[in-house]
Amino acid sequence: MTYSSSLAVGRRNAFAGRHKNAISFQRTDHRVGPISNTIILVVLACLLGLLYLTQVTKTNTYGYQINALKQQQASLQAQNDSLEVTSASLQSTSRIQNSSVAKSMVPVAPSGSITH
């Protein structure tokens, strides 16, 4: 077979005959089958599950941080209360000594002792 005849054979198949459409339209259905549908749904469910888990993990992390800060606040509040009590007791002795009532008191010497 020569080069020209091989081209002619190829052209016969490529082009339609006389009074026929030169372009053939083929209807192709590109449907997704039931197995592919199932796989796609499973993948989407997994992605949604991962998204949900990341959000819950973030929320729990913030919850732990808030809980730690609340515990620190309670500890600092207790320490503040303790320091206020200590401050008040230290200031009370100097206030009593410097008060006008304490200055007007007369010291008393013991007058005698009791013996058995």
MIDREN-273138 format. One record per residue (C-alpha): residue number from 1; residue in three letters; x, y, z. Coordinates in nm, 2 decimals. Each point is the difference from the previous one (the first is absolute). Layout:
N
<pt i="NUM" aa="ala" u="X" v="Y" w="Z"/>
...
***
This chain:
116
<pt i="1" aa="met" u="0.00" v="0.00" w="0.00"/>
<pt i="2" aa="thr" u="0.14" v="0.33" w="-0.10"/>
<pt i="3" aa="tyr" u="-0.01" v="0.32" w="0.21"/>
<pt i="4" aa="ser" u="-0.27" v="0.16" w="-0.21"/>
<pt i="5" aa="ser" u="-0.23" v="-0.30" w="0.02"/>
<pt i="6" aa="ser" u="0.04" v="-0.03" w="0.37"/>
<pt i="7" aa="leu" u="-0.10" v="0.37" w="0.04"/>
<pt i="8" aa="ala" u="-0.30" v="-0.07" w="-0.22"/>
<pt i="9" aa="val" u="-0.11" v="-0.29" w="0.21"/>
<pt i="10" aa="gly" u="0.03" v="0.21" w="0.31"/>
<pt i="11" aa="arg" u="-0.21" v="0.28" w="-0.16"/>
<pt i="12" aa="arg" u="-0.28" v="-0.23" w="-0.09"/>
<pt i="13" aa="asn" u="-0.06" v="-0.07" w="0.37"/>
<pt i="14" aa="ala" u="0.06" v="0.36" w="0.10"/>
<pt i="15" aa="phe" u="-0.25" v="0.16" w="-0.24"/>
<pt i="16" aa="ala" u="-0.36" v="-0.10" w="-0.07"/>
<pt i="17" aa="gly" u="-0.12" v="-0.09" w="-0.34"/>
<pt i="18" aa="arg" u="-0.21" v="0.22" w="-0.23"/>
<pt i="19" aa="his" u="-0.32" v="0.16" w="0.16"/>
<pt i="20" aa="lys" u="0.10" v="-0.11" w="0.34"/>
<pt i="21" aa="asn" u="0.09" v="0.21" w="0.30"/>
<pt i="22" aa="ala" u="0.37" v="0.07" w="0.02"/>
<pt i="23" aa="ile" u="-0.01" v="0.02" w="0.38"/>
<pt i="24" aa="ser" u="-0.16" v="-0.28" w="0.20"/>
<pt i="25" aa="phe" u="-0.13" v="0.10" w="0.34"/>
<pt i="26" aa="gln" u="0.01" v="-0.27" w="0.26"/>
<pt i="27" aa="arg" u="-0.19" v="0.04" w="0.32"/>
<pt i="28" aa="thr" u="0.22" v="-0.08" w="0.29"/>
<pt i="29" aa="asp" u="-0.14" v="-0.03" w="0.35"/>
<pt i="30" aa="his" u="0.25" v="0.08" w="0.27"/>
<pt i="31" aa="arg" u="-0.18" v="-0.13" w="0.30"/>
<pt i="32" aa="val" u="0.14" v="-0.08" w="0.34"/>
<pt i="33" aa="gly" u="-0.07" v="-0.36" w="0.09"/>
<pt i="34" aa="pro" u="-0.13" v="-0.12" w="0.34"/>
<pt i="35" aa="ile" u="0.34" v="-0.11" w="0.12"/>
<pt i="36" aa="ser" u="0.16" v="0.34" w="-0.09"/>
<pt i="37" aa="asn" u="-0.30" v="0.17" w="0.17"/>
<pt i="38" aa="thr" u="0.07" v="-0.20" w="0.31"/>
<pt i="39" aa="ile" u="0.37" v="0.07" w="0.00"/>
<pt i="40" aa="ile" u="-0.06" v="0.38" w="-0.05"/>
<pt i="41" aa="leu" u="-0.25" v="0.00" w="0.29"/>
<pt i="42" aa="val" u="0.24" v="-0.18" w="0.23"/>
<pt i="43" aa="val" u="0.28" v="0.24" w="-0.09"/>
<pt i="44" aa="leu" u="-0.23" v="0.30" w="0.07"/>
<pt i="45" aa="ala" u="-0.12" v="-0.15" w="0.33"/>
<pt i="46" aa="cys" u="0.37" v="-0.05" w="0.10"/>
<pt i="47" aa="leu" u="0.09" v="0.36" w="-0.09"/>
<pt i="48" aa="leu" u="-0.30" v="0.13" w="0.19"/>
<pt i="49" aa="gly" u="0.10" v="-0.21" w="0.30"/>
<pt i="50" aa="leu" u="0.35" v="0.13" w="-0.01"/>
<pt i="51" aa="leu" u="-0.13" v="0.36" w="-0.02"/>
<pt i="52" aa="tyr" u="-0.22" v="-0.07" w="0.30"/>
<pt i="53" aa="leu" u="0.29" v="-0.15" w="0.20"/>
<pt i="54" aa="thr" u="0.23" v="0.29" w="-0.06"/>
<pt i="55" aa="gln" u="-0.27" v="0.24" w="0.12"/>
<pt i="56" aa="val" u="-0.07" v="-0.20" w="0.31"/>
<pt i="57" aa="thr" u="0.37" v="-0.03" w="0.07"/>
<pt i="58" aa="lys" u="0.05" v="0.38" w="-0.03"/>
<pt i="59" aa="thr" u="-0.30" v="0.05" w="0.23"/>
<pt i="60" aa="asn" u="0.14" v="-0.24" w="0.26"/>
<pt i="61" aa="thr" u="0.34" v="0.16" w="-0.01"/>
<pt i="62" aa="tyr" u="-0.16" v="0.34" w="0.07"/>
<pt i="63" aa="gly" u="-0.20" v="-0.16" w="0.28"/>
<pt i="64" aa="tyr" u="0.32" v="-0.13" w="0.16"/>
<pt i="65" aa="gln" u="0.16" v="0.34" w="-0.03"/>
<pt i="66" aa="ile" u="-0.30" v="0.17" w="0.16"/>
<pt i="67" aa="asn" u="-0.01" v="-0.26" w="0.28"/>
<pt i="68" aa="ala" u="0.38" v="0.06" w="0.07"/>
<pt i="69" aa="leu" u="-0.06" v="0.38" w="0.01"/>
<pt i="70" aa="lys" u="-0.29" v="-0.04" w="0.23"/>
<pt i="71" aa="gln" u="0.21" v="-0.21" w="0.24"/>
<pt i="72" aa="gln" u="0.28" v="0.25" w="-0.01"/>
<pt i="73" aa="gln" u="-0.26" v="0.28" w="0.07"/>
<pt i="74" aa="ala" u="-0.13" v="-0.19" w="0.30"/>
<pt i="75" aa="ser" u="0.35" v="-0.06" w="0.13"/>
<pt i="76" aa="leu" u="0.09" v="0.36" w="-0.04"/>
<pt i="77" aa="gln" u="-0.32" v="0.11" w="0.17"/>
<pt i="78" aa="ala" u="0.07" v="-0.22" w="0.30"/>
<pt i="79" aa="gln" u="0.35" v="0.14" w="0.02"/>
<pt i="80" aa="asn" u="-0.13" v="0.35" w="-0.02"/>
<pt i="81" aa="asp" u="-0.25" v="-0.07" w="0.28"/>
<pt i="82" aa="ser" u="0.28" v="-0.14" w="0.21"/>
<pt i="83" aa="leu" u="0.22" v="0.30" w="-0.06"/>
<pt i="84" aa="glu" u="-0.28" v="0.23" w="0.09"/>
<pt i="85" aa="val" u="-0.05" v="-0.18" w="0.34"/>
<pt i="86" aa="thr" u="0.37" v="0.02" w="0.07"/>
<pt i="87" aa="ser" u="0.02" v="0.37" w="-0.10"/>
<pt i="88" aa="ala" u="-0.30" v="0.07" w="0.23"/>
<pt i="89" aa="ser" u="0.15" v="-0.18" w="0.29"/>
<pt i="90" aa="leu" u="0.34" v="0.17" w="-0.04"/>
<pt i="91" aa="gln" u="-0.16" v="0.34" w="-0.03"/>
<pt i="92" aa="ser" u="-0.23" v="-0.06" w="0.30"/>
<pt i="93" aa="thr" u="0.28" v="-0.01" w="0.26"/>
<pt i="94" aa="ser" u="0.15" v="0.33" w="-0.12"/>
<pt i="95" aa="arg" u="-0.35" v="0.16" w="-0.02"/>
<pt i="96" aa="ile" u="-0.08" v="-0.11" w="0.36"/>
<pt i="97" aa="gln" u="0.33" v="0.14" w="0.13"/>
<pt i="98" aa="asn" u="-0.05" v="0.33" w="-0.18"/>
<pt i="99" aa="ser" u="-0.37" v="0.04" w="0.08"/>
<pt i="100" aa="ser" u="-0.11" v="0.28" w="0.24"/>
<pt i="101" aa="val" u="-0.17" v="-0.25" w="0.23"/>
<pt i="102" aa="ala" u="0.32" v="-0.20" w="0.04"/>
<pt i="103" aa="lys" u="0.20" v="0.32" w="0.07"/>
<pt i="104" aa="ser" u="-0.24" v="0.11" w="0.28"/>
<pt i="105" aa="met" u="0.03" v="-0.33" w="0.19"/>
<pt i="106" aa="val" u="0.22" v="-0.01" w="0.30"/>
<pt i="107" aa="pro" u="0.24" v="-0.29" w="0.06"/>
<pt i="108" aa="val" u="-0.07" v="-0.19" w="0.31"/>
<pt i="109" aa="ala" u="0.27" v="-0.15" w="0.22"/>
<pt i="110" aa="pro" u="-0.07" v="-0.32" w="0.18"/>
<pt i="111" aa="ser" u="-0.10" v="0.07" w="0.36"/>
<pt i="112" aa="gly" u="0.07" v="-0.33" w="0.15"/>
<pt i="113" aa="ser" u="0.01" v="-0.37" w="-0.06"/>
<pt i="114" aa="ile" u="-0.23" v="-0.27" w="0.12"/>
<pt i="115" aa="thr" u="0.16" v="-0.29" w="0.18"/>
<pt i="116" aa="his" u="-0.15" v="-0.33" w="0.10"/>
***
